[in-house]
Amino acid sequence: MYLNNSKQIVIKIGSSLLIDYKKNIRKEWLLNFAKDIKELIKNKKRVIIVSSGAIALGCKKLNISKKNLKLDKSQAVASIGQIELMNLFNEIFKKSKLNLSQILLTLEDTEIRRRAINAKRTFDNLFDLGFIPLVNENDSIATSEIKYGDNDRLASRVAQISGSDCLILLSDVDGLFDANPKLNKKAKLINNVKEINTNIENYISKNISEHGTGGMKTKIEAAKICQISGCYMAIANGLIDRPINNIIQNNNCTWFLPKVSKLDARKKWIISSISPKGELIIDEGAIQALKRGKSLLAAGIKSINGKFNKGDHVKILDKNMNEHARGLSSFNSDEIVRIKGQHSSKISEVLGYVSKSEVIHKDDMVEI
């Protein structure tokens, strides 16, 4: 079972799960959902929650309709609703003794390498501290028209950059059917999807709910991202009580299977899309450390070529200029010139400010 084998899971909640068609907050559902999360954590799973609902809750507080909201008004409403959303989750999750943190992201934060690396480190540190990240799109400062349902795509990006094994999109349907189940009683649930081909595209439902939009289309787009990221993805019904437990017990959902392993996807992500911006020449001791799966430290760097920024893609060479690895630098080139050859404990003293101890972290490096 894909969920049981996953160590790190992203769960996305749509607005329609938090607020019913009468605009009442579904607190009982959220209490049961918290029990699901508690059970996952008890089983040593790391969980990230991506939740829609800021604009819907903002509209509820202001007693206005979501329909025909212009961008500037949507941003203000989202700002008001985000506090309502966090207060709601915090109130409910406290009862299960679960600690929450808030992360607001834009799609740019997950697509620009430097920002993506910082986001991943934040997730990892929150897990170490025993907190569950609650993620939402930063609608209050969005510069393009807010499209409700984009949190499906955001959730897949969060799963990608955080190195998660599995993404679950909780919706108001059981999964992907071969016909629209609301119109055709003979529609059959598709349990596993290996490839998103023309047939799958034709199954997309275009129904739009009261509080959530995008329907199946944005979920298919999210699945495409997961498949090339080495991440399993499920579309499942979240309207039932204990929806995660229901997936574990009954597996009544649609699973999209990854095309590559998570490790291969990570390597491809690091190496692809941009050419290296610089070169780091390292000593033999550092080369041996890399072969043992260690991070690259400043002490092992002999010299540097090129000008680059933090997060840029660089080559790692030996003294004969043979390439051994590539990775994403945690420092810019000027900083590395100053700290090369130095012990990690001296970096803060040399630079005058606290920084990372690894020049290239092992998770951000691929051997050639």
Secondary structure by P-SEA (a helix, b strand, c coil): cccccccbbbbbbccccccccccccaaaaaaaaaaaaaaaaaabbbbbbbbccaaaaaaaaaccccccccaaaaaaaaaaaaaaaaaaaaaaaaaabbbbbbbbbcccccccaaaaaaaaaaaaaaaaabbbbbbbcccccccccccccaaaaaaaaaaaaacccbbbbbcccccccccccccccccccccccccccaaaaaaccccccccccccaaaaaaaaaaaaaacbbbbbbbccccaaaaaaaccccbbbbbbcccaaaaaaaaaaccccccbbbbbcaaaaaaaaacccccccccccccccccccbbbbbbcccccccbbbbbcccaaaaaaccccccccccccccbbbbcccccccccccc
